[in-house]
Amino acid sequence: MRKAGTGMVIRRKTLLTVIVAIAIILAGILAVARLQAYRRQVIDSRTRAAEEEALRAQAEKMFPPVSTADPAASGSQGGAGTPAVNSAGGFFARTRLSRDRARSQEMDLLRQILDDQGTDDATRSKASQRWLELTTQISQEASIEGLLLAKGFPEAVVMLDGGGAVVVVQAATLDKIQVAQVADIVYRIAGVAPEKVSVINRP
C-alpha cells in the first residue's frame, strides 16, 4: 500500500511538472506572438508613412503650387474675384487653373497636328486618339469633382493620368470610409481601380 501511495504521489508531481512546463511554453509562445504582432504593427505604420509621403510627393508633382510672387495668384492684387493665396479655396482654384491650362496647351498642340495637311496618317491617328482621351478625362474630372462636392467636401480637384488618379479634397483629416468613398466615385466615373487612386486631404 505504501508503494502504491508513493507511486501516486510521484505521478501527481510529474503531472504537475508537465502542466507547469506546458504553461511556461504557452506563455513563451504568447509572448513571441505578441512581439511579432508588435513588430508587424511598427513595420505597417512605417510602410503607411512612406506611402503617404510618396502620395504627397506625387500630388506636389502633379499639382505644382503657384508662386506667391505671381500677381495673378494674389487676391490683394487680382481683384475681388481672385482667391487669396493662403486660403484653401485659393489653393484649389489655382490648382484647377494650372491643370486646365496644361490641358488647354496640349489640346492646342493636338489641334495643330490634326489641322496640318502634312501630318501622316499614323501621327494623325495617335493625335486623334489622344484628343479623345483628353476630352474624356476632362469630362470625368469635372463629374468626379461635382460628386465629391455633393458628398460634402467643400473643395476637390482631380487629376486623371496614365490609368491612375490623384484626388485632393478639402478636409482636416480623412478616415478610411471617406477614402473608400472617394475611390469608389473615381472608379464608377473613370474606371480607375481603387488601389490606383491617391486621395490626399488639405485643410
C-alpha positions in Angstrom: 0.0 0.0 0.0 2.8 2.4 0.8 4.4 1.7 -2.6 1.1 2.4 -4.4 0.7 5.7 -2.4 4.3 6.7 -3.2 3.7 6.0 -6.9 0.6 8.1 -6.9 2.4 11.0 -5.3 5.2 10.7 -7.9 2.7 10.6 -10.7 1.0 13.7 -9.3 4.3 15.5 -9.0 5.2 14.5 -12.6 1.8 15.6 -13.9 2.1 18.9 -12.0 5.6 19.4 -13.5 4.2 18.7 -17.0 1.4 21.2 -16.5 3.8 23.9 -15.3 6.1 23.2 -18.3 3.2 23.4 -20.7 2.0 26.7 -19.1 5.6 28.1 -19.4 5.8 27.1 -23.1 2.4 28.6 -23.8 3.3 31.8 -22.1 6.5 31.9 -24.2 4.6 31.3 -27.4 2.1 34.0 -26.5 5.0 36.4 -25.7 6.6 35.7 -29.1 3.3 36.1 -30.9 2.7 39.5 -29.2 6.3 40.6 -30.1 5.8 39.6 -33.7 2.4 41.4 -33.9 4.1 44.5 -32.4 6.9 44.3 -35.0 4.3 43.9 -37.8 2.4 46.9 -36.5 5.6 49.0 -36.4 6.5 47.9 -39.9 3.0 48.6 -41.2 3.0 52.1 -39.7 6.3 52.8 -41.3 5.1 51.5 -44.6 1.9 53.6 -44.4 4.0 56.7 -43.5 6.3 56.0 -46.5 3.2 55.5 -48.8 1.6 58.7 -47.6 4.9 60.6 -48.2 5.1 59.2 -51.7 1.5 60.2 -52.4 2.1 63.7 -51.2 5.2 63.9 -53.4 3.2 62.7 -56.3 0.5 65.2 -55.7 3.0 68.1 -55.5 4.4 66.9 -58.8 1.1 66.7 -60.5 -0.3 69.8 -58.8 2.6 72.2 -58.6 2.0 75.1 -56.2 1.6 78.5 -57.7 4.3 81.0 -56.6 3.0 83.7 -54.3 5.1 86.2 -56.2 2.8 85.8 -59.2 0.4 88.8 -59.1 -2.3 86.7 -60.8 -2.3 84.4 -57.8 -2.6 87.1 -55.2 -6.0 88.1 -54.0 -4.8 91.5 -52.9 -3.7 92.4 -56.5 -6.0 90.3 -58.6 -9.3 91.9 -57.8 -12.3 91.0 -55.6 -13.0 87.8 -57.5 -9.5 86.3 -57.2 -8.9 83.9 -54.3 -6.4 84.7 -51.6 -3.0 83.0 -51.8 -3.2 81.4 -48.4 -6.8 80.3 -48.4 -7.8 76.7 -49.0 -10.2 77.8 -51.7 -7.4 79.7 -53.4 -5.2 76.6 -53.5 -7.9 74.5 -55.2 -8.8 77.3 -57.6 -5.1 77.8 -58.6 -4.6 74.1 -58.9 -7.6 73.7 -61.2 -6.4 76.7 -63.2 -2.9 75.1 -63.6 -4.4 71.8 -64.6 -6.8 73.3 -67.1 -4.0 75.4 -68.6 -1.9 72.4 -69.2 -4.9 70.6 -70.7 -5.5 73.5 -73.0 -1.9 73.7 -74.1 -1.9 70.0 -75.0 -5.2 70.3 -76.9 -3.9 73.3 -78.9 -0.9 71.2 -79.9 -3.1 68.3 -80.9 -5.3 70.6 -82.9 -2.3 71.9 -84.8 -1.2 68.4 -85.6 -4.7 67.4 -86.8 -5.1 70.6 -88.9 -1.7 70.2 -90.5 -2.2 68.8 -94.0 1.3 67.3 -93.9 0.6 65.1 -90.9 1.0 61.5 -91.8 -1.8 59.0 -91.1 -0.1 57.3 -88.1 0.6 60.5 -86.3 -2.9 61.8 -87.1 -4.4 58.6 -85.7 -2.4 58.9 -82.5 -3.3 62.6 -82.1 -6.9 61.9 -82.7 -6.9 59.1 -80.0 -5.1 61.4 -77.5 -7.7 64.1 -78.2 -10.5 61.7 -77.4 -8.7 60.5 -74.2 -8.1 64.1 -73.1 -11.7 65.3 -73.7 -13.0 62.2 -71.8 -10.6 62.9 -68.9 -11.7 66.5 -68.7 -15.4 65.5 -68.6 -14.7 62.7 -66.0 -12.6 65.0 -63.8 -15.5 67.6 -63.7 -18.0 64.8 -62.9 -15.9 63.4 -60.1 -15.4 66.9 -58.6 -19.1 67.6 -58.7 -19.9 64.3 -56.9 -17.3 65.0 -54.3 -18.9 68.4 -53.6 -22.2 66.6 -53.3 -20.7 64.2 -50.8 -19.9 67.2 -48.5 -16.3 68.1 -49.4 -16.1 71.9 -49.7 -13.4 71.7 -52.4 -12.0 69.0 -54.6 -9.6 68.8 -57.5 -9.0 65.6 -59.6 -6.2 64.7 -62.0 -6.6 61.6 -64.1 -3.4 60.4 -65.8 -1.9 57.2 -67.1 -4.6 54.9 -65.7 -4.3 56.4 -62.2 -5.8 59.3 -60.3 -4.8 61.8 -57.7 -7.6 63.4 -55.8 -7.1 66.3 -53.4 -10.0 67.2 -51.1 -10.5 69.9 -48.6 -10.6 68.2 -45.2 -8.7 68.4 -41.9 -8.5 64.6 -41.8 -9.7 61.7 -43.8 -10.9 58.3 -42.3 -10.9 55.0 -44.2 -14.5 55.3 -45.0 -14.1 58.7 -46.7 -11.1 57.5 -48.7 -13.1 54.5 -49.8 -16.0 56.7 -50.9 -13.7 58.9 -52.9 -12.0 55.9 -54.6 -15.4 54.4 -55.3 -16.6 57.6 -57.1 -13.4 57.7 -59.2 -13.9 54.0 -60.1 -17.6 54.5 -61.1 -16.9 57.6 -63.2 -13.5 56.9 -64.7 -13.0 53.1 -64.1 -9.7 53.6 -62.2 -9.0 50.8 -59.8 -9.2 51.9 -56.1 -5.6 50.9 -55.5 -4.5 53.3 -58.2 -6.4 56.3 -56.6 -4.3 58.5 -54.4 -6.5 60.5 -52.0 -4.9 63.4 -50.2 -6.5 65.9 -47.8 -5.7 69.6 -47.5 -7.2 71.6 -44.6 
